[in-house]
Amino acid sequence: MTDYSFFPALNATLNGASAVLITTGRALIVRQQVRLHRACMIAAFATSSIFLVSYLYYHAHVGSVHFPGQGWVRPVYYTILIRTRSWRQP
């Protein structure tokens, strides 16, 4: 049996790295450092692409995963989830 338990941490790391690279790239373009900006954007695209492949692979093998949190974190999680979903609605 294959162990897929490392995928959530991997996906979070890739997603976080993409966010940092995009933020850094934005700061660099404001300072007109075009070459470094381009490098950050290409790296952000690469990490986002790897995240997407990893995410799809994980969910293709594991299926739907329900949030296991309890206590105060549960309503916070669902509030964020609902707000994020409502932003995507046309």
N, C-alpha and C positions, 0 to 999 in steps of 0.2 A: 504494500500500500504506500502510495506517495504522500509525503508530508507537505502540505500547502500552507502551513502555519506562518511561514516567514513572509508570505506575500503581502499581508496588510502593512507590515513595517517597511518593506521594500517600496510599496506603492506610496506610502506617506512620505518616505524619504525622497523619492523621485519627484513627487508633487511639490514638496517643500523646496527642493533644489530648483525646480522650474520657477517658482515664485521669487526666490532670491535672485536668480539670473535675470528675470524680467525687470525686477525692481532696480537691480544694478545697471542693466542696460538703459533703463529710462534715465537714471541719474547721469550716466555717461553721455547720452545724446544731448541732455541739457547743457553739459559742459563742452559740447561739440567734439567729443572724442569718438568720431565715427567708426574707426577701425575696431576699437574695443567694444563699442556698442554692437556692431555687427557680430563680433565673436560671441558676445553674451546672448544675442538673439538666436544665433545658430545653435549654441549650446542649450538654450531653453527649449528650442524646437526639438532637439535630439532627446533631451530628458523627458519632455512631454510625450514624444512618440514612444519611447521605451515604456513610460508609465501606461500609456494606452494599451500597448501589446500585453504588458504584464497584468493589467486590470482585467482585460478581456479573457486572457488565458486562465486566470484565477477563477473568475466567475463562470467560465465555461465548464470548469472541472468541479467546482464546489457548489455552484448554484447560488440561490439567494441566501444572504446571511442577515439574520435579525440582530438588532442592536442589543447587546447583553447588559448594558449599564443599568445601575439601580441608584436610587436616591436622587439627590438634587441634579445630578448630571443628566438624567433621563429627560426631564422637561426642557432643559437647556438644549440638548441635542435635537429634540423634535422641533423646538422653536426655530433653530437655525435651519433645519431640514425643510420645514414648511415655508419659511421665508425665501430660501433659495429656490425652491420649486415655484413659488408664486412669481419670482422675478423672471422665470423662463416662460411664463404663460403669455400668449399674445394679447 
